[in-house]
Amino acid sequence: MANFNISSFFNNFKSDGMSSFNFSEYASIKNGTYRKLVKANYGKQKNMLSTSTDKKNNKLDATDKTGITKLKTETEELKTAVKAFEKDDLWKQKNGSYDTEKITKAVKSFVNAYNDVVDQSSKVKAKDVSLQTGFMTNLSKTMKNSLSKVGITVEEDGKMSVDEDALKKADMKDVKAVFAGKYSYATQVADKAGAISSAALRSSSTYGSNGSLSSALSGMFNDWI
């Protein structure tokens, strides 16, 4: 059998415009050495990044510069306030009368949570968050007449205020229509709060505040190595 010069064979590949083939690199990949080196190097970089990230996160936690975490907490509290209207006990009548004190407390909790979301959203510099918050406040402005009947005023800045006396004197059936039920105003607000929370999450995903990949993408790389 005639001798075959394998080096000239791969040189021909190179001369034809194809990249040269490195047998030593190929062997290291095949036997797992290359993978081990990548893993070791990644581990060192990850430890360095973790130390740096921890320092920065501690600073962010202290000042909450972006306000993302706080906003997500506020939206959850707003959704919790809406759930209170879904409880049958809130609307039970005793001797033909509603418990106006309990209903007033629930409405005030809702309005306070709503205002907190509006206020915190204004501190987050993210267009998507502003857009979703705008949808929520526009909904309230659209419903201002119905809200006014139950003692709630929609302010120019998008926030709301409660007149307790007017609320207690209002027809509780009107109050229930505004706040309870699958298609009520409050339920729609809860949906908007969820959208705001999702917008906040999107604004903080993919890359962290220090420019590092998010844990989700980092996890994909960890699975490979």
C-alpha positions in Angstrom: 0.0 0.0 0.0 1.4 3.4 -1.0 2.4 5.8 1.8 0.0 8.5 2.5 1.2 11.9 3.8 -1.6 12.9 6.1 0.0 16.3 6.9 -0.1 17.2 3.1 -3.7 16.2 3.1 -4.6 18.7 5.8 -2.4 21.3 4.2 -4.4 21.0 1.1 -7.5 21.7 3.2 -5.8 24.8 4.5 -4.6 25.9 1.0 -8.2 25.6 -0.2 -9.3 28.2 2.3 -10.4 25.8 5.1 -9.1 26.1 8.6 -6.3 23.8 9.8 -7.1 20.9 12.0 -5.3 20.5 15.3 -5.1 16.9 16.3 -4.0 17.7 19.9 -7.0 19.9 20.5 -9.3 17.3 18.9 -7.9 14.6 21.2 -8.3 16.8 24.3 -12.0 17.5 23.4 -12.6 13.8 22.7 -11.1 12.5 26.0 -12.8 15.2 28.1 -9.7 17.2 29.0 -10.9 20.3 27.2 -14.2 20.2 29.0 -12.5 19.9 32.4 -10.3 22.9 31.6 -13.3 25.0 30.6 -15.2 24.0 33.7 -12.2 24.8 35.9 -11.7 28.2 34.3 -15.5 29.0 34.4 -15.4 28.1 38.1 -12.7 30.6 38.8 -14.5 33.3 36.9 -17.8 32.5 38.6 -16.2 32.8 42.0 -14.7 36.1 41.1 -18.0 37.3 39.7 -19.9 36.1 42.7 -17.7 38.1 45.0 -18.1 41.2 42.9 -21.8 40.7 42.5 -22.4 40.2 46.2 -20.7 43.5 47.0 -22.8 45.3 44.3 -26.0 43.5 45.3 -25.5 44.5 49.0 -25.2 48.1 47.8 -28.3 47.8 45.6 -30.3 46.1 48.4 -29.4 49.0 50.7 -30.4 51.7 48.2 -32.7 49.8 45.9 -31.6 52.1 43.1 -33.8 50.6 40.3 -36.8 49.8 42.6 -37.5 46.6 40.7 -37.7 44.4 43.7 -39.9 46.8 45.7 -42.2 47.3 42.7 -42.8 43.5 42.4 -43.6 43.4 46.1 -46.0 46.3 45.8 -47.8 44.6 42.9 -48.2 41.4 44.9 -49.7 43.4 47.8 -52.2 45.0 45.4 -53.3 41.6 44.1 -53.6 40.4 47.7 -55.8 43.4 48.4 -58.1 42.5 45.5 -58.4 38.9 46.7 -60.0 40.3 49.9 -63.0 41.3 47.9 -63.5 37.7 46.7 -64.2 36.5 50.2 -67.9 35.8 50.8 -67.6 36.8 54.5 -66.9 40.4 53.4 -70.3 40.7 51.8 -72.4 38.8 54.3 -75.3 40.8 55.7 -76.3 40.7 59.3 -79.9 41.8 60.0 -80.1 43.1 56.5 -77.0 45.3 56.8 -73.5 45.0 55.5 -70.4 45.3 57.7 -69.4 48.8 56.5 -66.4 48.9 58.8 -64.9 45.7 57.3 -65.7 46.8 53.7 -64.2 50.2 54.3 -61.0 48.7 55.7 -60.8 46.4 52.6 -61.3 49.4 50.2 -58.7 51.5 52.0 -56.2 48.7 51.8 -56.8 48.4 48.1 -56.4 52.1 47.5 -53.2 52.3 49.6 -51.7 49.3 47.7 -52.8 50.8 44.4 -51.2 54.2 45.2 -48.0 52.4 46.3 -47.7 50.7 42.9 -48.3 54.0 41.1 -45.7 55.7 43.2 -43.1 53.0 42.9 -43.6 52.6 39.2 -42.7 56.2 38.7 -39.3 55.5 40.3 -38.5 52.6 37.9 -36.8 53.8 34.7 -38.3 51.3 32.3 -40.6 52.2 29.4 -42.5 48.9 29.6 -43.3 49.5 33.3 -44.5 53.0 32.6 -46.7 51.7 29.8 -48.3 49.0 31.9 -48.8 51.4 34.8 -50.4 53.9 32.4 -52.9 51.2 31.3 -53.9 50.7 35.0 -54.3 54.4 35.8 -56.2 55.0 32.6 -58.6 52.2 33.6 -59.2 54.1 36.9 -59.8 57.4 35.1 -62.3 55.6 32.8 -64.1 54.3 35.9 -63.9 57.6 37.9 -67.7 58.1 37.9 -68.4 54.7 39.3 -65.6 55.1 41.8 -66.9 58.5 42.8 -70.3 57.0 43.7 -68.5 54.9 46.4 -66.4 57.7 47.8 -63.3 57.3 45.8 -61.7 60.1 43.9 -59.2 59.6 41.0 -56.5 62.3 41.2 -54.7 63.9 38.3 -51.4 62.0 39.1 -53.2 58.7 38.8 -53.5 58.0 42.5 -56.7 57.7 44.4 -58.1 58.9 47.7 -61.0 57.6 49.8 -63.7 59.6 51.6 -64.6 57.2 54.4 -67.9 58.9 55.3 -69.0 58.9 51.6 -68.0 55.2 51.3 -69.9 54.1 54.4 -73.0 56.0 53.2 -72.8 54.6 49.7 -75.0 51.7 48.5 -73.0 48.6 49.3 -74.4 46.9 46.3 -72.6 49.5 44.2 -69.4 49.0 46.2 -69.7 45.3 45.6 -70.3 45.8 41.9 -67.1 47.8 41.6 -64.8 45.6 43.7 -66.2 42.0 43.6 -66.7 39.7 40.7 -64.8 38.2 37.8 -65.2 41.3 35.6 -65.1 44.0 38.3 -62.9 47.0 38.3 -60.8 45.6 41.1 -60.2 42.3 39.2 -59.1 44.3 36.1 -56.7 46.2 38.3 -55.2 42.9 39.6 -54.6 41.9 36.0 -52.8 45.2 35.3 -50.7 44.7 38.5 -49.6 41.4 37.1 -48.6 43.0 33.8 -46.6 45.7 35.7 -44.8 43.0 37.7 -44.0 41.1 34.4 -42.7 44.3 32.9 -40.5 44.9 35.9 -39.2 41.3 35.6 -38.4 41.7 31.9 -36.5 44.9 32.6 -34.2 43.2 35.1 -33.7 39.9 33.2 -31.1 38.6 30.7 -28.4 40.9 32.1 -28.0 42.0 35.7 -27.3 45.5 36.8 -23.5 44.7 36.7 -23.7 43.4 33.1 -23.5 39.8 34.1 -25.8 37.1 32.6 -28.9 36.3 34.5 -29.1 33.1 36.6 -31.3 31.5 34.0 -28.8 31.8 31.2 -25.9 31.0 33.5 -27.7 27.8 34.5 -27.9 26.7 30.9 -24.1 26.9 30.7 -23.8 25.0 34.0 -25.9 22.2 32.6 -23.4 21.8 29.7 -20.3 21.7 31.8 
